[in-house]
Amino acid sequence: VYWFRMLIGRLVGGILGGGDSSSLDTASTDASTTVKGTGSAYIGGIIGRANATDVSNVTSNGKVDGRREIGGIAGYLGGNITNATNNAIVNVYNDTGSWGCYSGGIVGNMAGGYTHKNLKNTAAVTCDAKPYTTTDSNGASYETLAGCAVLGGLFGHISNHAKGTFISDAENNGEVTSKAHEAGGIGGLIYTTALSNVKNTANVSGTSYLGGIFGYYDYVNDVQN
């Protein structure tokens, strides 16, 4: 499957908007593709949101833009990933003050318990902080900028799972800019994950919980190379 166009909406993917209990093999998008989310979540360069779905041999190009749970390959995914490359700029914007943006070069919000191998991100994962109105301790309203937390060069968030998640032969070369906390070259907020032969070559910036590999992790099983 080869696609090139502008897609705008909620639950949007360059190839597939949403689906369950399926598989996607061999798909790519053109460099002119823009996938833009106007709703609150699930925007991906290839898939918006999918459960129990394995993905292999996919390449995303162009640009992916949305409010939260956005990724170069998928916004949200529950499934194994093999041979995935993202060359699309991933830009998340925050105009609500909610910190959990969950954005990544490969997947924004990843279900735990799956195996991922041969992954590469070459493009920036960025935050467009927008103004929003909030109140101080005295109840007075004021306007401030909303940063974006939980960003990763490959995965924004990987959830906890008894089986654990395994990532091998993975690389990030795209800068990660969160303007908030929990940002990493490989993952932003990661649970029960083992790594083998992964590397990050790009800068990671934000306010706190920053790392070349993970911004924040818990129950990481094993790290090799």
C-alpha positions as CSV (number, residue, x, y, z in Angstrom):
1,V,0.0,0.0,0.0
2,Y,1.4,3.4,-1.0
3,W,-0.5,6.6,0.0
4,F,0.1,10.3,-0.3
5,R,-2.5,13.0,0.7
6,M,-3.6,15.2,3.5
7,L,-5.8,13.6,6.1
8,I,-7.5,15.7,8.8
9,G,-9.7,14.5,11.7
10,R,-9.8,12.3,14.8
11,L,-8.7,8.7,14.9
12,V,-6.7,9.2,11.8
13,G,-3.9,7.2,10.1
14,G,-2.1,7.7,6.8
15,I,-3.2,4.1,5.8
16,L,-5.6,3.0,8.5
17,G,-7.7,5.1,10.9
18,G,-8.6,2.3,13.4
19,G,-9.0,-1.4,13.6
20,D,-8.7,-4.5,15.8
21,S,-7.6,-8.1,15.5
22,S,-5.8,-7.7,12.2
23,S,-2.4,-7.2,10.6
24,L,-0.7,-4.7,8.3
25,D,2.3,-5.7,6.2
26,T,4.1,-3.5,3.7
27,A,2.8,0.0,3.6
28,S,4.3,3.5,3.2
29,T,3.3,7.1,2.8
30,D,4.7,9.8,0.6
31,A,6.9,12.7,1.7
32,S,4.0,15.1,0.9
33,T,1.6,13.3,3.3
34,T,0.3,15.3,6.3
35,V,-1.8,13.5,8.9
36,K,-3.4,16.1,11.2
37,G,-5.6,15.5,14.2
38,T,-8.4,18.0,15.1
39,G,-9.7,15.9,17.9
40,S,-8.1,14.8,21.2
41,A,-6.3,11.6,20.3
42,Y,-5.1,8.7,18.1
43,I,-3.2,10.2,15.2
44,G,-0.6,8.1,13.3
45,G,1.5,8.3,10.1
46,I,0.3,4.8,9.2
47,I,-2.4,3.8,11.8
48,G,-4.5,5.9,14.1
49,R,-5.4,3.3,16.7
50,A,-5.4,-0.5,16.6
51,N,-5.6,-3.4,19.1
52,A,-4.3,-7.0,18.6
53,T,-2.8,-5.9,15.4
54,D,0.8,-6.8,14.2
55,V,2.6,-4.3,11.9
56,S,5.5,-5.1,9.7
57,N,7.5,-3.5,6.8
58,V,6.1,0.0,7.1
59,T,7.6,3.5,6.4
60,S,6.0,6.8,7.3
61,N,7.0,10.1,5.6
62,G,5.8,13.6,5.7
63,K,4.3,15.1,8.9
64,V,2.0,13.9,11.7
65,D,0.4,16.6,13.9
66,G,-2.1,16.3,16.7
67,R,-3.1,17.0,20.3
68,R,-2.2,13.7,22.1
69,E,-1.4,10.0,21.5
70,I,0.3,10.6,18.1
71,G,3.1,8.7,16.5
72,G,5.1,8.4,13.3
73,I,3.7,4.9,12.7
74,A,0.7,4.7,15.1
75,G,-1.0,6.9,17.7
76,Y,-2.0,3.9,19.8
77,L,-1.1,0.3,19.1
78,G,-1.5,-3.1,20.8
79,G,0.6,-5.5,18.7
80,N,4.1,-6.5,17.5
81,I,6.1,-4.3,15.3
82,T,8.8,-5.5,12.8
83,N,10.8,-3.4,10.3
84,A,9.3,0.0,10.8
85,T,10.9,3.3,9.8
86,N,9.6,6.8,10.5
87,N,10.8,9.8,8.5
88,A,7.8,12.0,9.4
89,I,8.1,14.9,11.7
90,V,5.9,14.2,14.7
91,N,4.5,17.4,16.3
92,V,2.2,17.3,19.3
93,Y,0.4,20.4,20.5
94,N,-1.0,21.0,24.0
95,D,-3.6,23.7,24.6
96,T,-5.3,22.1,27.6
97,G,-2.7,22.0,30.3
98,S,-2.9,18.2,30.5
99,W,0.6,16.8,30.6
100,G,0.2,13.3,29.2
101,C,0.7,13.9,25.5
102,Y,2.1,10.4,24.7
103,S,3.9,11.0,21.4
104,G,6.7,9.0,19.7
105,G,8.6,8.6,16.5
106,I,7.2,5.1,16.2
107,V,4.2,4.9,18.6
108,G,2.7,7.5,20.9
109,N,1.0,5.1,23.4
110,M,2.0,1.5,23.2
111,A,0.3,-1.4,24.9
112,G,2.7,-3.6,26.9
113,G,3.5,-7.3,26.3
114,Y,4.7,-7.2,22.7
115,T,8.0,-7.6,20.8
116,H,9.4,-4.9,18.5
117,K,12.5,-5.3,16.3
118,N,14.3,-3.3,13.6
119,L,12.9,0.1,14.3
120,K,14.2,3.4,13.2
121,N,13.2,7.1,13.6
122,T,15.0,9.8,11.7
123,A,12.7,12.8,12.3
124,A,12.1,15.2,15.1
125,V,9.5,14.6,17.8
126,T,8.4,18.1,18.9
127,C,6.0,20.0,21.1
128,D,4.1,23.1,20.1
129,A,3.2,24.6,23.4
130,K,0.0,26.7,23.1
131,P,-1.5,29.2,25.5
132,Y,-4.4,28.1,27.8
133,T,-6.2,29.7,30.7
134,T,-5.9,28.3,34.3
135,T,-6.4,29.6,37.8
136,D,-4.0,30.2,40.6
137,S,-4.3,29.3,44.3
138,N,-6.5,32.3,44.9
139,G,-8.9,31.5,42.1
140,A,-7.7,34.2,39.7
141,S,-7.5,33.3,36.1
142,Y,-4.3,33.7,34.1
143,E,-2.9,32.5,30.7
144,T,0.2,30.3,30.4
145,L,1.8,28.0,28.0
146,A,1.2,24.2,28.1
147,G,4.2,22.0,27.7
148,C,4.1,18.4,26.4
149,A,5.1,15.5,28.6
150,V,5.8,11.8,27.8
151,L,7.6,12.1,24.5
152,G,10.0,9.6,23.0
153,G,12.2,9.2,19.9
154,L,10.5,5.7,19.4
155,F,7.8,5.3,22.0
156,G,6.1,8.0,24.1
157,H,4.6,5.5,26.6
158,I,4.7,1.7,27.0
159,S,2.3,0.4,29.6
160,N,3.0,-2.2,32.3
161,H,2.3,-5.8,31.5
162,A,3.1,-9.1,33.3
163,K,4.6,-10.6,30.1
164,G,6.9,-7.6,29.5
165,T,7.9,-5.8,26.4
166,F,11.0,-6.5,24.3
167,I,12.7,-4.0,21.9
168,S,15.7,-5.0,19.8
169,D,17.8,-3.4,17.0
170,A,16.2,0.0,17.4
171,E,17.6,3.4,16.7
172,N,16.5,7.0,17.1
173,N,18.2,9.9,15.2
174,G,15.5,12.5,15.7
175,E,15.6,15.3,18.3
176,V,13.0,15.1,21.1
177,T,11.7,18.4,22.4
178,S,9.1,18.1,25.2
179,K,9.0,21.6,26.9
180,A,7.9,19.6,30.0
181,H,8.9,16.3,31.7
182,E,9.4,12.6,30.9
183,A,11.2,12.6,27.5
184,G,13.7,10.2,26.2
185,G,15.6,9.2,23.1
186,I,14.0,5.8,23.0
187,G,11.0,6.2,25.3
188,G,9.4,8.8,27.5
189,L,7.5,6.8,30.2
190,I,8.3,3.1,30.0
191,Y,7.3,0.0,32.1
192,T,8.3,-3.7,32.1
193,T,10.6,-3.5,29.1
194,A,13.8,-5.3,28.1
195,L,16.2,-3.8,25.5
196,S,18.8,-5.3,23.2
197,N,21.0,-3.3,20.8
198,V,19.3,0.0,20.9
199,K,20.8,3.5,20.5
200,N,19.9,7.1,20.5
201,T,22.1,9.7,18.7
202,A,19.9,12.8,19.1
203,N,19.4,15.5,21.7
204,V,16.6,15.3,24.2
205,S,15.3,18.5,25.9
206,G,12.6,19.3,28.5
207,T,12.3,20.3,32.1
208,S,12.7,17.1,34.1
209,Y,12.9,13.3,33.9
210,L,15.0,13.4,30.7
211,G,17.3,10.7,29.3
212,G,19.2,9.6,26.2
213,I,17.4,6.3,26.4
214,F,14.4,6.7,28.8
215,G,12.9,9.8,30.4
216,Y,11.3,7.7,33.2
217,Y,11.2,3.9,33.6
218,D,10.0,1.3,36.0
219,Y,10.4,-2.5,36.1
220,V,12.8,-2.5,33.2
221,N,13.8,-6.2,32.8
222,D,17.2,-6.1,31.1
223,V,19.3,-3.9,28.9
224,Q,22.0,-5.2,26.5
225,N,24.2,-3.1,24.2
